[in-house]
Amino acid sequence: MKGTDTIYGVHAVRIMLERHPERVHSVRIAQQRDDPRVRAIDELARRHQRPVQRVEARALKQLLGDVAHQGVAADITPLPPWTEDELLVALQKVSAPLLLALDGVQDPHNLGACLRSADACGALAVIVPRDRAAQVTPTVRKVAVGAAETTPVVAVTNLVRTLKLLKQAGLWIVGADAAGDKSAHQVDLTGAVVLVLGAEGTGLRHLTRQTCDFLVRLPQLGAVESLNVSVAAGMLLYEAVRQRESDRGF
């Protein structure tokens, strides 16, 4: 179906039906599934007058490939990606915006997990390079458990150029780096901030690192050399939330 995407998994489909039923075109449920979680999805879809089709599990496998679809899929109108210009306009409407930028993260599971943390922490958007980086796919949508439908993704041609534009717009650029001069809690994250995480294994690229106003490290007490990028993103996002809530006296 033109202009649609397919999501799968019990949580992703349920969240979509709860939050954005108008963007759900149809739901497919494996005939073999008849349990409370699937019945709840069926009821939600019918309540919002979304067509529900019972299909063989092999039909879902044919449609989706070898993924853990849990016997549930839905055709949806995806959340449109933002352009760089749309992001700059949105910034003007938000006090102390929090953004997450991913410098070449390639694993869709990591992107999905980062989107989920970004949504939970109230980030305005997630910025990714258009090339040589994971983009929003059904796998990302499943891992994100609905966050891909609430947190806009901005795919940009040149991440360093975008970060410089955000600097000009008054945002501080804070990169996560194991060799950072300061610990994350030592840098003020309560204002307009972009948190920048590097790619799996290689970390921040040289030009990206040079563009950052601050490089911060996260506490590591064990023997493992580095944190998974989605874990590091979650830790840094929650540090920003912690500081913001403390600043408001919560």
C-alpha positions as CSV (number, residue, x, y, z in Angstrom):
1,M,0.0,0.0,0.0
2,K,1.5,3.3,-1.1
3,G,2.5,5.7,1.7
4,T,2.2,3.0,4.4
5,D,4.5,1.1,6.6
6,T,4.1,-2.3,8.3
7,I,4.8,-2.6,12.0
8,Y,4.7,-5.8,14.0
9,G,4.8,-7.1,17.5
10,V,2.1,-7.0,20.2
11,H,3.4,-3.8,22.0
12,A,4.1,-1.8,18.9
13,V,0.6,-2.5,17.4
14,R,-1.2,-1.9,20.7
15,I,0.5,1.4,21.3
16,M,-0.3,2.6,17.8
17,L,-3.9,1.7,18.2
18,E,-4.1,3.4,21.6
19,R,-2.3,6.6,20.6
20,H,-2.8,7.0,16.8
21,P,-5.7,4.8,15.7
22,E,-6.4,7.2,12.8
23,R,-3.1,6.2,11.2
24,V,-3.8,2.5,11.4
25,H,-5.2,1.1,8.1
26,S,-5.6,-2.5,9.0
27,V,-4.5,-5.2,11.5
28,R,-3.5,-8.8,10.8
29,I,-3.5,-11.4,13.6
30,A,-2.3,-15.0,13.3
31,Q,-5.2,-17.5,13.6
32,Q,-3.2,-19.5,16.1
33,R,-3.1,-16.5,18.6
34,D,-6.0,-16.3,21.0
35,D,-4.8,-14.9,24.3
36,P,-5.7,-11.8,26.3
37,R,-3.1,-9.6,24.8
38,V,-4.1,-10.3,21.2
39,R,-7.8,-10.1,22.1
40,A,-7.2,-6.7,23.5
41,I,-5.6,-5.6,20.2
42,D,-8.6,-7.1,18.3
43,E,-11.0,-5.1,20.5
44,L,-9.0,-1.9,20.2
45,A,-9.0,-2.2,16.4
46,R,-12.7,-2.8,16.2
47,R,-13.5,0.0,18.6
48,H,-11.7,2.4,16.3
49,Q,-13.3,0.7,13.3
50,R,-10.0,-0.5,11.9
51,P,-10.2,-3.7,9.8
52,V,-8.9,-6.9,11.4
53,Q,-7.9,-9.9,9.4
54,R,-7.1,-13.4,10.8
55,V,-4.3,-15.0,8.7
56,E,-2.1,-18.0,8.9
57,A,1.2,-17.5,10.7
58,R,3.1,-18.4,7.5
59,A,1.4,-15.5,5.7
60,L,2.8,-13.1,8.3
61,K,6.2,-14.7,7.8
62,Q,5.9,-14.3,4.0
63,L,5.0,-10.6,4.5
64,L,7.6,-9.7,7.2
65,G,10.4,-12.2,6.8
66,D,12.1,-14.1,9.6
67,V,11.3,-11.7,12.5
68,A,9.7,-12.1,15.9
69,H,6.3,-10.7,14.8
70,Q,4.4,-12.4,17.7
71,G,1.5,-13.1,15.4
72,V,0.5,-9.4,15.0
73,A,1.1,-6.8,12.3
74,A,-0.5,-3.6,11.2
75,D,-0.3,-1.4,8.1
76,I,0.1,2.2,9.2
77,T,0.7,5.7,7.9
78,P,4.2,6.4,9.4
79,L,5.1,9.5,11.3
80,P,6.7,11.7,8.6
81,P,10.4,12.5,9.1
82,W,11.2,16.1,9.8
83,T,13.4,18.1,7.6
84,E,16.2,20.2,9.0
85,D,14.1,23.3,8.5
86,E,11.1,21.8,10.3
87,L,13.4,21.0,13.2
88,L,14.6,24.6,13.4
89,V,11.1,25.9,13.3
90,A,10.0,23.5,16.1
91,L,12.9,24.7,18.3
92,Q,11.4,28.1,18.4
93,K,8.3,26.8,20.1
94,V,10.0,24.9,22.9
95,S,11.7,26.2,26.0
96,A,15.0,24.4,26.7
97,P,14.7,21.8,24.0
98,L,16.5,18.5,24.4
99,L,17.7,16.7,21.3
100,L,19.5,13.4,20.6
101,A,21.9,13.1,17.7
102,L,23.4,9.7,16.6
103,D,26.6,9.9,14.7
104,G,26.3,6.9,12.4
105,V,24.6,4.3,14.6
106,Q,24.0,1.4,12.2
107,D,22.2,-1.3,14.3
108,P,18.4,-0.8,13.9
109,H,17.9,-2.3,17.4
110,N,20.1,0.4,18.9
111,L,18.2,3.1,17.0
112,G,14.9,1.7,18.2
113,A,16.1,1.6,21.8
114,C,17.5,5.2,21.5
115,L,14.1,6.4,20.2
116,R,12.4,4.7,23.1
117,S,14.6,6.5,25.6
118,A,14.3,9.8,23.8
119,D,10.5,9.5,24.0
120,A,10.6,8.6,27.7
121,C,12.8,11.6,28.4
122,G,10.8,14.2,26.4
123,A,13.4,14.7,23.7
124,L,12.0,16.9,20.9
125,A,13.6,14.8,18.1
126,V,16.3,12.4,17.2
127,I,18.8,13.4,14.5
128,V,20.6,10.8,12.3
129,P,22.8,11.0,9.2
130,R,20.9,10.1,6.0
131,D,23.8,7.9,4.8
132,R,25.7,5.0,6.4
133,A,23.3,5.0,9.4
134,A,20.2,3.1,10.5
135,Q,16.9,4.6,9.4
136,V,13.4,4.0,10.7
137,T,12.3,0.5,9.6
138,P,9.7,-2.0,10.9
139,T,12.4,-3.5,13.1
140,V,13.2,-0.1,14.6
141,R,9.5,0.6,15.1
142,K,9.1,-2.8,17.0
143,V,12.1,-2.1,19.2
144,A,10.9,1.4,19.9
145,V,7.5,0.1,21.1
146,G,5.6,3.1,19.7
147,A,8.2,5.8,20.2
148,A,8.9,5.9,16.5
149,E,5.4,7.2,16.1
150,T,5.8,10.0,18.7
151,T,9.4,11.2,18.4
152,P,10.3,12.7,15.0
153,V,13.5,11.5,13.3
154,V,15.4,14.1,11.4
155,A,17.6,12.5,8.7
156,V,20.3,15.0,7.6
157,T,22.8,15.1,4.8
158,N,25.6,16.4,6.9
159,L,25.4,15.9,10.7
160,V,28.3,18.4,11.5
161,R,26.6,21.1,9.4
162,T,23.3,20.5,11.3
163,L,25.1,20.6,14.7
164,K,26.6,24.0,13.7
165,L,23.2,25.3,12.7
166,L,21.9,24.2,16.1
167,K,24.8,26.0,17.8
168,Q,23.8,29.1,15.9
169,A,20.2,28.6,17.2
170,G,21.5,28.7,20.8
171,L,21.9,25.1,21.6
172,W,24.9,23.5,23.4
173,I,26.4,20.5,21.8
174,V,27.4,17.8,24.3
175,G,29.2,14.7,23.0
176,A,29.6,11.4,24.9
177,D,33.1,10.2,24.8
178,A,35.0,7.8,27.2
179,A,37.9,10.3,27.2
180,G,35.7,13.3,27.9
181,D,37.1,16.0,30.2
182,K,34.1,16.0,32.5
183,S,31.7,13.5,33.9
184,A,28.1,14.0,32.6
185,H,26.8,15.3,36.0
186,Q,29.4,18.1,35.9
187,V,28.0,19.7,32.8
188,D,24.8,21.8,32.8
189,L,22.2,19.9,30.8
190,T,19.2,22.0,31.9
191,G,19.1,24.4,29.0
192,A,18.8,23.9,25.2
193,V,21.0,20.9,24.5
194,V,21.9,18.4,21.8
195,L,23.3,15.1,23.2
196,V,25.5,13.4,20.6
197,L,26.4,9.7,20.7
198,G,28.8,8.0,18.3
199,A,28.6,4.8,16.3
200,E,29.0,1.3,17.6
201,G,32.6,0.6,18.2
202,T,34.1,3.7,16.6
203,G,32.4,6.4,18.7
204,L,32.2,10.0,17.6
205,R,33.9,10.9,14.3
206,H,36.7,13.4,14.5
207,L,34.8,16.3,13.0
208,T,31.7,15.6,15.1
209,R,33.9,15.6,18.2
210,Q,35.5,18.9,17.2
211,T,32.0,20.5,16.8
212,C,31.0,19.6,20.4
213,D,31.1,22.3,23.1
214,F,31.7,19.7,25.7
215,L,32.8,16.0,25.8
216,V,31.5,14.1,28.7
217,R,32.1,10.6,30.0
218,L,29.7,8.3,31.8
219,P,30.7,6.5,35.0
220,Q,32.1,3.0,34.4
221,L,33.2,0.9,37.3
222,G,33.5,-2.5,35.6
223,A,36.0,-4.1,33.3
224,V,34.0,-3.7,30.0
225,E,35.7,-1.2,27.7
226,S,32.6,0.7,26.5
227,L,28.9,0.9,26.9
228,N,26.4,-0.1,24.2
229,V,25.4,3.1,22.4
230,S,21.7,2.8,23.3
231,V,22.5,2.2,27.0
232,A,24.9,5.3,26.9
233,A,22.2,7.4,25.2
234,G,19.6,6.4,27.9
235,M,22.0,7.2,30.7
236,L,22.8,10.6,29.3
237,L,19.2,11.4,28.5
238,Y,18.2,10.5,32.1
239,E,21.0,12.6,33.5
240,A,19.5,15.6,31.6
241,V,16.1,14.7,33.0
242,R,17.5,14.4,36.5
243,Q,19.1,17.8,36.3
244,R,16.0,19.4,34.9
245,E,13.8,18.0,37.6
246,S,16.3,19.1,40.3
247,D,16.3,22.6,38.7
248,R,12.5,22.8,39.0
249,G,12.7,21.6,42.6
250,F,11.1,18.1,42.0
